[in-house]
Amino acid sequence: MSRRRGFPRLTAEELRELEGQQLPDPLGQEFFSFDLDPTKPLVLLLGRVAHEGVVSALSAAGRQYKEKHLESGIRNWRSILRYFERFTVREVLWKLTGEAYELLLNPDYRSARDELLGRISSVPHVLFVHQGLLSGRDETGLSLHHQPTEGVCSQVNDLFAKHELNILPFTRNAEVTVLASEFIGDTEQGLLLRVYVPSGRMWSQETDRLLQLFRDYLAKIGKFSVRLDQTRTDKGVIYEFHGEEGSRAGDLSSEFDEFSQFLDLCVSRPESAQELLSARAIPDREVAEIVTRYAKEASRLQVDIKQERERKLLGIRHRLESELVDLGTGSLQNLEALIDSAVPRIEGIGSAVAVDQSPLQLPLASGPANLTLNLNPQIVQAVNGVVAREIRGDVHLTSEDKELLGLAHAYGGKNSATLASAVHELADESAPKSGRLAAKQRLKKFLIEVASRAGDVATGVLQSYIESKLGV
């Protein structure tokens, strides 16, 4: 086999140390498998994740990779850690087994385990975990080679949550191949943020302008080199922010929070906005000009957001009046107060992005001050339907989709926005299949995690519904 020249080479002794084992022949197959260039990034494939499609995706991207297995001795685990020391690890893909789950709880592996999980969490990564390992019960009919006890699964999954690891469940290897190839593509393109906005959703146009303005802010103030791509489907728009190598999604999330605050300050307290820019080392001669320009954009957005809400309130009232007449109920007392309580309120300019995360909350027994309503089921259904269509643009969503949105809001925490986007994207049959599959797996993981809080029966029904949405 030919060898590349001009790069530092690892010695045979270093190779033995990396592998944690003796090489039977210094010129044998194992030696040549380590034909790696320490000056270039490395992709770590842990477990049996090196499927043909995955390797092809890495080859197409021009990435060198190393495959390692964790169903092994502690010396091999430590050898994996040395790759993080001697290479710039570009990304990690890990397909876990029941045996690996049990080793993660072995006291002899604890030190290496904690360091390994910490290292993985610091780089782009994805862990492919069989659904039976996430739930502790293999109920898929596709049995694992080895199924640990439910207690072992629970402890290991808690470890993953502690390290905030990115987990995607699977039941078939074909799913791993598609998801892994999608992850590699996203990482190579520097994907930092993905947002799905349904057509007709309240503030959808304002969201578009806000995200465009955010991209401009990142380039000129945040010193981020980013690209904003849009994919338009029959039912919505997928927005994707792509950054340079080394950028992290968490960095972009914090930047958006600061951006939203900055826009609000430009309108309400320009002097505080100027202080924020000064703290980011923006030249003094440019600060006032920047604040003035963004204040104008922010004021326009504030007015448009306010007026859009008012238009929705009026449209909902008119449609409800017509539908309630058709139901033979006549007019409804306190109708305006009911609608106002159901429509999302404006809490800063950033409200435009997260409008579809909150489920409709009707004040059936009590609610806003001096508003007490007793509504029959027909009226409740009519109000829910009209408000949902006008606010979320979800004419294509099923009752199960709406239940998923409600669970995402109630239990999703900081991931509620990502989960809401996943619900909409999975429901959009015109969206790219690979993205829909990732959305499906993300929702499956979420339902497994919240089953004990949201109810096993309810989440079980929703899991069956999600399974029926998309195959591989």
Protein Blocks (a to p, Z undefined) as FASTA:
>chain_A
ZZdehiacddfklmmmmnopacfblkbmklmmmmccfkbccdddehjfkcfklmmmmmmn
opacddddfbbcfklmmmmmmmmmmpccfbdcddddfklmmmmmgmklmmmmmmmmmmmm
mpccdddddfklmnopackopacfbdcdfklmmmmmmmmmmnopacdddfbfklmmmmmm
mmmmmmmnopabdcdddehiahklmmmmmmmmmmmmmmmmnopacdddddddfkbccddd
dddehiafklmmmmmmmmmmmmmmmmmmmmlmmmmmmmnopafklmmmmmmmmmmmmmmm
mmmmmmmmmmmmmmmmmmmmmmmmmnonopaehklmmmmmmpccdebjklmmmmmmpccd
ddfkbccehiacdddfklmmmmmmmmmmmmnopmmbcfklmmmmmmmmmmnmmmlmmmmm
mmmmmmmmkbcfklmmmmmmmmmmmmmmmmmmnopklmmmmmmmmmmmpcZZ
